[in-house]
C-alpha cells in the first residue's frame, strides 16, 4: 500500500552530520507511524527512532538520543532523520519503515513496509 525510498546517506567524518529522508508514495503518510532502523550484515536489526502519526510523540534508542532527531512533514509525505555528532559506530545501512496499526513502536515487527536502505559510513 505504500512504497518508501530513502536518500541522504553517504560518507562523513566523525563528529559530522547527515540528514536522511524517506519519501512515501502509494498512501497518505499521516496514516502511518514511522521509524528508522539500522542493520549491519550478520547482525540483528536495531531500532533507531520512531514518530507517531501526528508527529507529537517520538522515541529514540539510548545510543542515539541527544544526537539524532526524527521528524515528519505529512504534507510532503516525507520523514527525516537528522544525525549529528556521528560516530564510527553509527556506520551501517539505515532503513525507513511504516506501520499502519502501531504507534511510535520500537519493535521492527510492528512495521509492515520498508525502504531499500541507505548506507551511512562514518570515518574515524
KARAFEN-V165235 format. One record per pair of residues at least 12 apart in sequence whose ideal C-beta (glycine too) atoms are under 10 Angstrom apart, sorted by the first residue. I is the first residue (numbers start at 1). J is the second residue. D is the distance in Angstrom with one decimal. If there is no record, write none. Layout:
# KARAFEN-V165235
i=I j=J d=D
i=I j=J d=D
This chain:
# KARAFEN-V165235
i=1 j=26 d=6.0
i=1 j=27 d=5.1
i=1 j=28 d=9.9
i=1 j=31 d=8.9
i=1 j=32 d=9.2
i=1 j=98 d=8.9
i=1 j=100 d=7.6
i=1 j=112 d=8.3
i=1 j=113 d=7.3
i=2 j=24 d=5.3
i=2 j=25 d=7.1
i=2 j=26 d=4.9
i=2 j=27 d=3.7
i=2 j=28 d=8.6
i=2 j=29 d=8.0
i=2 j=31 d=8.3
i=2 j=32 d=6.7
i=2 j=77 d=9.1
i=2 j=98 d=5.5
i=2 j=100 d=8.3
i=2 j=112 d=8.5
i=2 j=113 d=5.0
i=3 j=23 d=8.9
i=3 j=24 d=7.0
i=3 j=25 d=5.0
i=3 j=26 d=5.0
i=3 j=27 d=8.3
i=3 j=98 d=9.4
i=3 j=113 d=7.4
i=3 j=114 d=9.9
i=3 j=115 d=8.2
i=3 j=116 d=9.6
i=4 j=22 d=5.5
i=4 j=23 d=7.3
i=4 j=24 d=5.5
i=4 j=25 d=8.1
i=4 j=26 d=9.3
i=4 j=27 d=9.8
i=4 j=29 d=9.7
i=4 j=32 d=9.5
i=4 j=34 d=8.8
i=4 j=77 d=9.8
i=4 j=79 d=8.5
i=4 j=95 d=8.5
i=4 j=96 d=4.8
i=4 j=97 d=7.4
i=4 j=98 d=6.1
i=4 j=111 d=10.0
i=4 j=113 d=5.9
i=4 j=114 d=6.6
i=4 j=115 d=3.7
i=4 j=116 d=8.0
i=4 j=117 d=10.0
i=5 j=21 d=8.6
i=5 j=22 d=7.0
i=5 j=23 d=5.2
i=5 j=24 d=8.1
i=5 j=25 d=7.6
i=5 j=96 d=8.1
i=5 j=115 d=5.9
i=5 j=116 d=6.9
i=5 j=118 d=9.1
i=6 j=20 d=6.1
i=6 j=21 d=6.9
i=6 j=22 d=5.1
i=6 j=23 d=8.2
i=6 j=36 d=8.8
i=6 j=79 d=9.3
i=6 j=81 d=9.0
i=6 j=93 d=9.3
i=6 j=94 d=6.7
i=6 j=95 d=7.0
i=6 j=96 d=5.0
i=6 j=114 d=9.6
i=6 j=115 d=4.4
i=6 j=116 d=6.7
i=6 j=117 d=6.4
i=6 j=118 d=4.2
i=6 j=119 d=9.8
i=7 j=19 d=9.6
i=7 j=20 d=7.2
i=7 j=21 d=5.2
i=7 j=22 d=7.9
i=7 j=23 d=7.6
i=7 j=96 d=9.7
i=7 j=115 d=9.3
i=7 j=116 d=10.0
i=7 j=118 d=6.2
i=8 j=20 d=4.2
i=8 j=21 d=5.1
i=8 j=22 d=8.9
i=8 j=80 d=8.4
i=8 j=81 d=8.1
i=8 j=82 d=9.8
i=8 j=83 d=9.1
i=8 j=94 d=8.9
i=8 j=118 d=6.4
i=8 j=120 d=8.7
i=9 j=21 d=9.8
i=9 j=83 d=9.8
i=9 j=92 d=10.0
i=9 j=93 d=8.0
i=9 j=94 d=6.5
i=9 j=117 d=8.3
i=9 j=118 d=3.4
i=9 j=119 d=4.8
i=9 j=120 d=4.8
i=9 j=121 d=8.0
i=10 j=118 d=8.4
i=10 j=119 d=7.6
i=10 j=120 d=7.2
i=10 j=121 d=7.2
i=11 j=91 d=9.5
i=11 j=119 d=8.7
i=11 j=120 d=8.4
i=11 j=121 d=4.8
i=11 j=122 d=8.0
i=11 j=123 d=6.6
i=12 j=83 d=8.5
i=12 j=86 d=5.7
i=12 j=90 d=9.2
i=12 j=91 d=9.7
i=12 j=120 d=7.6
i=12 j=121 d=7.4
i=12 j=122 d=5.8
i=12 j=123 d=7.3
i=13 j=86 d=8.0
i=13 j=88 d=9.8
i=13 j=122 d=7.3
i=13 j=123 d=5.4
i=13 j=124 d=8.3
i=14 j=85 d=8.6
i=14 j=86 d=6.3
i=14 j=87 d=6.0
i=14 j=88 d=6.0
i=14 j=89 d=9.7
i=14 j=90 d=9.0
i=14 j=91 d=9.9
i=14 j=122 d=5.6
i=14 j=123 d=6.6
i=14 j=124 d=5.4
i=15 j=84 d=8.8
i=15 j=85 d=6.1
i=15 j=86 d=6.7
i=15 j=87 d=8.2
i=15 j=122 d=8.8
i=16 j=83 d=8.9
i=16 j=84 d=8.3
i=16 j=85 d=8.3
i=16 j=86 d=5.5
i=16 j=122 d=7.5
i=16 j=123 d=9.0
i=17 j=67 d=9.4
i=17 j=82 d=7.2
i=17 j=83 d=6.1
i=17 j=84 d=4.7
i=17 j=85 d=7.7
i=17 j=86 d=6.6
i=18 j=68 d=10.0
i=18 j=81 d=8.4
i=18 j=82 d=8.1
i=18 j=83 d=4.9
i=18 j=84 d=8.7
i=18 j=86 d=6.7
i=18 j=90 d=9.1
i=18 j=94 d=9.3
i=18 j=118 d=9.4
i=18 j=120 d=6.3
i=18 j=121 d=9.8
i=18 j=122 d=8.7
i=19 j=69 d=9.4
i=19 j=71 d=9.9
i=19 j=80 d=6.1
i=19 j=81 d=7.1
i=19 j=82 d=5.1
i=19 j=83 d=7.1
i=19 j=84 d=9.4
i=20 j=36 d=7.2
i=20 j=48 d=9.8
i=20 j=68 d=9.5
i=20 j=70 d=9.6
i=20 j=79 d=8.7
i=20 j=80 d=6.7
i=20 j=81 d=4.2
i=20 j=82 d=8.0
i=20 j=83 d=6.9
i=20 j=94 d=5.9
i=20 j=95 d=9.9
i=20 j=96 d=7.7
i=20 j=115 d=9.9
i=20 j=118 d=6.2
i=20 j=120 d=7.6
i=21 j=73 d=9.8
i=21 j=76 d=9.5
i=21 j=78 d=5.9
i=21 j=79 d=7.4
i=21 j=80 d=5.6
i=21 j=81 d=8.1
i=21 j=96 d=8.6
i=21 j=118 d=8.9
i=22 j=34 d=7.3
i=22 j=35 d=9.7
i=22 j=36 d=7.8
i=22 j=70 d=10.0
i=22 j=72 d=9.0
i=22 j=77 d=9.2
i=22 j=78 d=6.6
i=22 j=79 d=4.4
i=22 j=80 d=7.5
i=22 j=81 d=7.8
i=22 j=94 d=9.3
i=22 j=95 d=8.9
i=22 j=96 d=3.4
i=22 j=97 d=8.7
i=22 j=98 d=8.6
i=22 j=115 d=5.9
i=22 j=118 d=8.9
i=23 j=76 d=7.9
i=23 j=77 d=6.1
i=23 j=78 d=5.3
i=23 j=79 d=8.3
i=23 j=96 d=8.8
i=23 j=115 d=9.0
i=24 j=72 d=9.8
i=24 j=74 d=9.5
i=24 j=76 d=9.5
i=24 j=77 d=4.6
i=24 j=78 d=7.3
i=24 j=79 d=7.6
i=24 j=96 d=8.4
i=24 j=98 d=6.6
i=24 j=113 d=8.3
i=24 j=115 d=9.0
i=25 j=77 d=7.0
i=26 j=77 d=9.6
i=26 j=113 d=9.1
i=27 j=77 d=8.3
i=27 j=98 d=7.9
i=27 j=100 d=8.5
i=27 j=113 d=8.5
i=28 j=53 d=9.9
i=28 j=74 d=7.7
i=28 j=77 d=7.6
i=29 j=53 d=8.5
i=29 j=72 d=6.9
i=29 j=73 d=8.3
i=29 j=74 d=5.0
i=29 j=75 d=8.7
i=29 j=76 d=8.2
i=29 j=77 d=4.4
i=29 j=78 d=7.4
i=29 j=79 d=7.3
i=29 j=98 d=7.9
i=30 j=53 d=5.7
i=30 j=54 d=7.5
i=30 j=55 d=9.1
i=30 j=72 d=8.6
i=30 j=74 d=4.3
i=30 j=75 d=9.0
i=30 j=77 d=8.8
i=31 j=53 d=6.9
i=31 j=74 d=9.3
i=31 j=98 d=8.7
i=31 j=99 d=10.0
i=31 j=100 d=6.2
i=32 j=51 d=9.9
i=32 j=52 d=9.8
i=32 j=53 d=6.6
i=32 j=72 d=9.5
i=32 j=74 d=9.6
i=32 j=77 d=10.0
i=32 j=79 d=9.1
i=32 j=97 d=9.0
i=32 j=98 d=4.1
i=32 j=99 d=6.1
i=32 j=100 d=5.6
i=32 j=101 d=9.3
i=32 j=102 d=9.3
i=32 j=103 d=9.6
i=32 j=111 d=8.8
i=32 j=112 d=8.8
i=32 j=113 d=7.7
i=33 j=50 d=6.6
i=33 j=51 d=7.1
i=33 j=52 d=5.8
i=33 j=53 d=5.8
i=33 j=54 d=9.9
i=33 j=57 d=9.1
i=33 j=72 d=9.9
i=33 j=97 d=8.9
i=33 j=98 d=7.3
i=33 j=99 d=4.7
i=33 j=100 d=7.8
i=33 j=101 d=8.4
i=33 j=102 d=5.5
i=33 j=103 d=4.8
i=33 j=104 d=5.8
i=33 j=105 d=6.6
i=33 j=110 d=7.8
i=33 j=111 d=7.8
i=34 j=49 d=9.1
i=34 j=50 d=6.7
i=34 j=51 d=5.3
i=34 j=52 d=8.5
i=34 j=53 d=8.3
i=34 j=55 d=9.1
i=34 j=70 d=7.6
i=34 j=71 d=9.8
i=34 j=72 d=6.1
i=34 j=74 d=9.8
i=34 j=78 d=9.7
i=34 j=79 d=4.5
i=34 j=80 d=9.8
i=34 j=81 d=9.8
i=34 j=96 d=7.0
i=34 j=97 d=7.0
i=34 j=98 d=5.7
i=34 j=99 d=7.7
i=34 j=104 d=9.0
i=34 j=111 d=8.5
i=34 j=113 d=9.7
i=35 j=47 d=7.1
i=35 j=48 d=7.4
i=35 j=49 d=6.6
i=35 j=50 d=3.8
i=35 j=51 d=7.3
i=35 j=59 d=8.7
i=35 j=70 d=7.9
i=35 j=79 d=8.5
i=35 j=81 d=9.7
i=35 j=95 d=8.8
i=35 j=96 d=7.6
i=35 j=97 d=4.7
i=35 j=98 d=7.9
i=35 j=99 d=7.2
i=35 j=102 d=9.2
i=35 j=104 d=8.1
i=35 j=105 d=7.1
i=35 j=106 d=7.6
i=35 j=107 d=9.2
i=35 j=108 d=8.3
i=35 j=110 d=8.3
i=35 j=111 d=6.0
i=35 j=114 d=9.8
i=36 j=48 d=4.3
i=36 j=49 d=5.0
i=36 j=50 d=7.5
i=36 j=51 d=9.0
i=36 j=60 d=9.7
i=36 j=61 d=9.5
i=36 j=64 d=9.2
i=36 j=68 d=8.1
i=36 j=70 d=6.4
i=36 j=79 d=7.8
i=36 j=80 d=9.3
i=36 j=81 d=4.9
i=36 j=83 d=9.5
i=36 j=94 d=6.0
i=36 j=95 d=7.0
i=36 j=96 d=6.1
i=36 j=97 d=7.3
i=36 j=115 d=9.6
i=37 j=49 d=8.9
i=37 j=50 d=9.1
i=37 j=61 d=9.5
i=37 j=92 d=9.7
i=37 j=93 d=9.3
i=37 j=94 d=7.3
i=37 j=95 d=4.9
i=37 j=96 d=8.2
i=37 j=97 d=6.0
i=37 j=106 d=9.2
i=37 j=108 d=6.0
i=37 j=111 d=8.0
i=37 j=114 d=8.3
i=37 j=115 d=9.9
i=37 j=117 d=9.3
i=38 j=61 d=9.3
i=38 j=63 d=9.9
i=38 j=64 d=9.3
i=38 j=81 d=9.9
i=38 j=90 d=7.9
i=38 j=91 d=9.2
i=38 j=92 d=4.6
i=38 j=93 d=6.5
i=38 j=94 d=4.8
i=38 j=95 d=6.9
i=38 j=117 d=8.8
i=38 j=118 d=10.0
i=38 j=120 d=7.8
i=39 j=92 d=6.4
i=39 j=93 d=5.9
i=39 j=94 d=8.5
i=39 j=95 d=6.8
i=39 j=108 d=9.1
i=39 j=117 d=7.9
i=40 j=91 d=7.9
i=40 j=92 d=4.3
i=40 j=93 d=7.1
i=41 j=92 d=8.8
i=41 j=93 d=8.5
i=43 j=92 d=8.1
i=44 j=108 d=8.8
i=45 j=92 d=10.0
i=45 j=93 d=9.9
i=45 j=95 d=7.6
i=45 j=97 d=9.4
i=45 j=108 d=5.0
i=45 j=109 d=9.9
i=45 j=114 d=9.7
i=46 j=61 d=7.1
i=46 j=63 d=8.1
i=46 j=64 d=9.7
i=46 j=92 d=7.9
i=46 j=94 d=9.9
i=46 j=106 d=9.9
i=46 j=108 d=8.9
i=47 j=59 d=8.5
i=47 j=60 d=8.8
i=47 j=61 d=5.3
i=47 j=63 d=9.5
i=47 j=64 d=9.4
i=47 j=97 d=9.7
i=47 j=105 d=8.8
i=47 j=106 d=4.4
i=47 j=107 d=7.6
i=47 j=108 d=7.0
i=48 j=60 d=7.4
i=48 j=61 d=5.6
i=48 j=63 d=8.3
i=48 j=64 d=5.8
i=48 j=68 d=6.7
i=48 j=70 d=8.0
i=48 j=81 d=7.1
i=48 j=83 d=9.1
i=48 j=90 d=9.3
i=48 j=92 d=9.8
i=48 j=94 d=7.1
i=48 j=95 d=9.0
i=48 j=97 d=10.0
i=48 j=106 d=9.1
i=49 j=61 d=6.9
i=49 j=64 d=6.7
i=49 j=65 d=8.8
i=49 j=68 d=5.8
i=49 j=69 d=7.9
i=49 j=70 d=4.0
i=49 j=71 d=9.7
i=49 j=79 d=9.7
i=49 j=81 d=6.4
i=49 j=82 d=9.9
i=49 j=83 d=9.7
i=49 j=104 d=9.6
i=49 j=106 d=8.8
i=50 j=70 d=6.9
i=50 j=79 d=9.8
i=50 j=97 d=8.4
i=50 j=99 d=8.6
i=50 j=102 d=9.0
i=50 j=103 d=8.7
i=50 j=104 d=4.9
i=50 j=105 d=6.2
i=50 j=106 d=6.2
i=50 j=107 d=9.4
i=50 j=110 d=9.0
i=50 j=111 d=8.8
i=51 j=69 d=9.9
i=51 j=70 d=4.8
i=51 j=71 d=7.1
i=51 j=72 d=5.5
i=51 j=79 d=6.9
i=51 j=80 d=9.5
i=51 j=81 d=9.7
i=51 j=103 d=9.4
i=51 j=104 d=6.5
i=52 j=72 d=9.0
i=52 j=102 d=9.7
i=52 j=103 d=5.1
i=52 j=104 d=4.5
i=52 j=105 d=9.6
i=53 j=72 d=8.7
i=53 j=74 d=8.2
i=53 j=99 d=9.7
i=53 j=100 d=9.5
i=53 j=103 d=6.6
i=53 j=104 d=8.7
i=54 j=72 d=8.8
i=54 j=74 d=8.2
i=54 j=103 d=9.5
i=55 j=70 d=9.0
i=55 j=71 d=6.9
i=55 j=72 d=5.0
i=55 j=73 d=8.6
i=55 j=74 d=7.5
i=55 j=79 d=9.4
i=56 j=104 d=9.1
i=57 j=103 d=7.2
i=57 j=104 d=4.7
i=58 j=70 d=5.6
i=58 j=71 d=8.2
i=58 j=72 d=9.6
i=58 j=104 d=7.0
i=59 j=104 d=5.4
i=59 j=105 d=8.3
i=59 j=106 d=6.1
i=60 j=106 d=9.1
i=61 j=106 d=7.4
i=63 j=87 d=9.1
i=63 j=89 d=7.6
i=63 j=90 d=8.5
i=64 j=81 d=9.2
i=64 j=83 d=7.7
i=64 j=84 d=9.7
i=64 j=85 d=9.5
i=64 j=86 d=9.8
i=64 j=87 d=9.5
i=64 j=90 d=7.7
i=66 j=84 d=8.9
i=66 j=85 d=8.2
i=67 j=82 d=9.2
i=67 j=83 d=6.8
i=67 j=84 d=5.3
i=67 j=85 d=4.6
i=67 j=86 d=7.6
i=67 j=87 d=8.2
i=67 j=90 d=8.5
i=68 j=81 d=6.1
i=68 j=82 d=6.6
i=68 j=83 d=5.1
i=68 j=84 d=7.2
i=68 j=85 d=8.9
i=68 j=86 d=9.2
i=68 j=90 d=8.8
i=69 j=81 d=7.4
i=69 j=82 d=4.4
i=69 j=83 d=8.3
i=69 j=84 d=7.8
i=70 j=82 d=7.9
i=70 j=104 d=9.9
i=78 j=96 d=9.9
i=79 j=96 d=6.3
i=79 j=97 d=9.5
i=79 j=98 d=8.5
i=79 j=115 d=9.8
i=80 j=96 d=9.8
i=81 j=94 d=7.1
i=81 j=96 d=8.2
i=81 j=118 d=9.8
i=81 j=120 d=9.6
i=83 j=120 d=7.4
i=83 j=122 d=9.1
i=86 j=120 d=7.7
i=86 j=121 d=9.6
i=86 j=122 d=4.6
i=86 j=123 d=9.5
i=87 j=122 d=6.1
i=87 j=124 d=8.5
i=88 j=121 d=8.9
i=88 j=122 d=5.0
i=88 j=123 d=7.1
i=88 j=124 d=4.7
i=89 j=122 d=7.8
i=89 j=124 d=9.8
i=90 j=120 d=6.3
i=90 j=121 d=9.0
i=90 j=122 d=5.2
i=91 j=119 d=8.5
i=91 j=120 d=6.3
i=91 j=121 d=5.1
i=91 j=122 d=5.0
i=91 j=123 d=8.4
i=91 j=124 d=9.4
i=92 j=117 d=9.3
i=92 j=119 d=7.9
i=92 j=120 d=6.6
i=92 j=121 d=8.7
i=92 j=122 d=9.5
i=93 j=116 d=9.3
i=93 j=117 d=4.3
i=93 j=118 d=6.9
i=93 j=119 d=5.5
i=93 j=120 d=7.5
i=93 j=121 d=9.9
i=94 j=115 d=8.8
i=94 j=117 d=6.5
i=94 j=118 d=5.5
i=94 j=119 d=7.8
i=94 j=120 d=5.6
i=95 j=108 d=9.1
i=95 j=111 d=9.3
i=95 j=114 d=5.6
i=95 j=115 d=5.6
i=95 j=116 d=8.0
i=95 j=117 d=4.8
i=95 j=118 d=8.1
i=96 j=111 d=9.3
i=96 j=113 d=8.7
i=96 j=114 d=7.2
i=96 j=115 d=4.1
i=96 j=116 d=9.0
i=96 j=117 d=8.4
i=96 j=118 d=8.4
i=97 j=110 d=8.7
i=97 j=111 d=3.7
i=97 j=112 d=8.1
i=97 j=113 d=6.6
i=97 j=114 d=5.2
i=97 j=115 d=7.4
i=98 j=111 d=6.2
i=98 j=112 d=6.8
i=98 j=113 d=4.3
i=98 j=114 d=7.9
i=98 j=115 d=8.8
i=99 j=111 d=4.2
i=99 j=112 d=5.9
i=99 j=113 d=7.7
i=100 j=112 d=6.3
i=100 j=113 d=8.2
